[in-house]
Amino acid sequence: MRTYVLFVLVLFPSALPGQTVNDRYRTFINQHVNQEMSRTRCDAVMRDRKITVTNSNECKETNTFIKAGTNQIKTVCGEAGRPYNNSRNLRVSNQPFPIVICKQRGNHRYPKCEYRGRSATRYIVIGCEDGFPVHFESDVNLS
C-alpha cells in the first residue's frame, strides 16, 4: 500500500490526501491555464497566482501555461486526446497548443522569484481524473 501511495504522489504530486478532483482541477487551472499569457508576463503571473513548489514557499523552477480555454483543454481528457506511454491517467493532445514556458533565472528566494519566458506550440501531456485535467506532465514535439 505504501508503494502505491508513493507512486500516486510521484505521478500526481497535486493528489494530496483530502483533495477532491475539483480541488485538483482548480489548482491545475491556476497553475497552467492562461489564455492571455505572454512570455514577458512570467514574473507577474507566477507571483500573482502564488505558484511555488508544492507545499513550500520555494520558487518553482519551471512552469508551463497553456494558452487555451478550460473547456478546450478539458477535451484532451476525452476525444481530443489519447493515452500517453501506456499510462492509465496520462493523455496527449491530438493537436498542438500554444504555450508559455516560464523558467526560473538566478537563485532568488520566494517571493522574489524571477522568470524568463519562452513561447512555443507543442502537444500537451496531462493527467486526467474523472474527465478533468488535474496534472500537467509535459509538452512534447510529435512532429
N, C-alpha and C positions, 0 to 999 in steps of 0.2 A: 504493500500500500504506500509506503513512504517513497519508493522509487516512482510510482505513478504520479504522486503529488509533485515531486521534483520535476518530472517530465512535463507536466502541465504548466508549472511555473516557468520552466525554461522556454517552452514553446509559446506560451501566452503569459508573459510577465504581468500583464494587466489583470490576469484572472486571479485576483487575490480573494481569500476567503471572505465571504459576506457580500461580495459584489454581485449584483444581478447582471443579466445580459444587457439590460437597459443602461445600467451604470457604465458598463464597459463600452457600450456603443457611444454614449455621451462623451466618455473620455477619448475614444477614437476620434470623434468629430472635433473635439477641442484640439487635439494634438496633431491631426493630419488633414483636416479639410478646411480649405480657404480658397474660394473661387477668385478672390481679388488679390491673392498673394503675388508678390514680385520679389525678385532676388535682392532688391535693396531694402526690403522691409523685415528681414530676418530678426535683427536685434529687437525691434519694437514688438513684433508679433510674439516672439518667444517670451519676452518679458511680460507683455500684457496678458498672455494666456497662462503665465506661470508654468511653462513647460520645463521640467527638470528631470533628472534621473529619477526613476520610480522610487517612491518612499524616501527621498532625500532632498536636500537643498543643494545639490551639485549641478553644475552646468551640464546639460545633455550634449554629448559630443557631436551627434548628427541627428537631425530631424527632417523628415520629408513631408511636405504639404502637397496635397492633391488639389489641383485647380479645377474642381468639378463640384456639382451639387450632390447633396447626400443621397438623393434618390438614384442618380446615375451610378454612384459608387456602390450603393446597396445592391444593384442588379448584378454586380460581379459575383455576389454570393449565390446567384441563380443562373439565369440563361445567358448573361453577358460574361460569364467566366467558366473556367473548367478546373478540375483538380490539378494541383501542382505537386510534382515529385512524389506521387503516390501517397500524399497526405490526406487524411480524412477531413481536416479542417482548413487547409490552405487552398486558396483559389487564385489563379492567374487570370487577369482580364483578357478578353478576346481582342480588344482594341487598346492602343496606347493612350495614355492620359498625359496632359501637360502637368508637370510637377515642378516644385522648387525644393532643392536640397539645401538645407542650412547646416554648415559645418562650423564648429567652434574654432575660433582663432585665438591663439595665445593661451595662457594658463590662468585666466581670470577666475575668480570665485563668485558664486552666486551672491548677490543679484547682479553683479557687473559682468555678466556673460557677454561675449561679443561673437558675432557670427558673420560668415561670408556666404552669400547665396549664389546658387547656380541653377539656371533654368534648363529643363530637358523635357523631352516627350518620350515616355517609356511605358511598358506594360507594368502593371502593379500586381504584387502578390500580397494578398490579405488573408487574415484568419477570420473565419465566419462561424457564428454560433446562432442557431435558430433563425437563419436567414439574415442576420445582421453582421456587418463588419465590426470586429472587436479588436483587431490587431493588424498593424502594418508590418509586414515581414521584410519586403524589399521591393526594389524596382529592378526590372530586367530588360535586356535588349534581345528580343527574339528574332531579329532580322538575320 
